[in-house]
Amino acid sequence: MRVHVVSDVHGNSRDLAAAGAGADALVCLGDLVLFLDYADHSRGIFPDLFGVANADALVELRTARRFEEARALGRRLWGELDRTGVSRESVIEGAVRRQYAELFAAFPSPTYATYGNVDIPRLWPEYAGPGTTVLDGQRVEIGGRVFGFVGGGLTTPMRTPYEISDEEYAAKIEAVGEVDVLCTHIPPDVPELCYDTVARRFERGSAALLHAIRTTRPRYSLFGHVHQPLVRRARIEGTECVNVGHFNATGTPYVLEW
């Protein structure tokens, strides 16, 4: 059995279309939407709306953890758009829909997917075809092994679309229970797995996920979210914990075989 795993696609539909080649199934751990590319500030919904100079400024503020200033910049720019009579919600949703149409069309069959923190879950049913199974707090058997899926991220100052409370996230982890492969968008709360060496900050990992790894001991814990982690893999209580990579940049899936 061969399963390919991707995460943090962020608009890379070209490589996504080939990601399932040679595999029995594709697993996607979310973040399909590209709002702003921190490596190339000309790509994404934000620079399309407000220009590269404003994208440069926003990235600089966020990287410096000057979140209040970043939000002030965002409020000013969105306010200017609002004054044109265009709804920001409709503009964002329209851009996300265009990306989803292209990305979901690139999924091979079968694909098993969960949400990332920048995704909009309510839109997924409109684009997920019969070959794509969407799971969140749920389990599925793939090739004789049980895979559990938990999507989304925890609340942060970034206020991305699909952030939930620690309690809600822990409940989804508990609902998944004991599995062979635990698939999440965010990593367990282990500092070296959560630190992004380019953004120069810790992303939020889950303490509930770490507890589940230690108590249920899945064969694998697979996740993304941290684009340039200090450590890409670690072993915890017999579980191989693997950041499956920033697919937007690498275009290469992680391969799981048994």
Secondary structure, DSSP 8 states (H G I E B T S, - for coil): -EEEEE---TT-HHHHTTTTTT-SEEEE-S----S--SS-TTSSHHHHHH-HHHHHHHHHHHHTT-HHHHHHHHHHHHHHHHTTT--HHHHHHHHHHHHHHHHHHH--SSEEE---TT--GGGHHHH--TTEEE-SSEEEEETTEEEEEE--EE--TT--TTEE-HHHHHHHHHHH-S-SEEEESS-BS-HHHHEETTTTEE---BHHHHHHHHHH--SEEEE---SSBS-SEEEETTEEEEE---HHHH---EEEE-
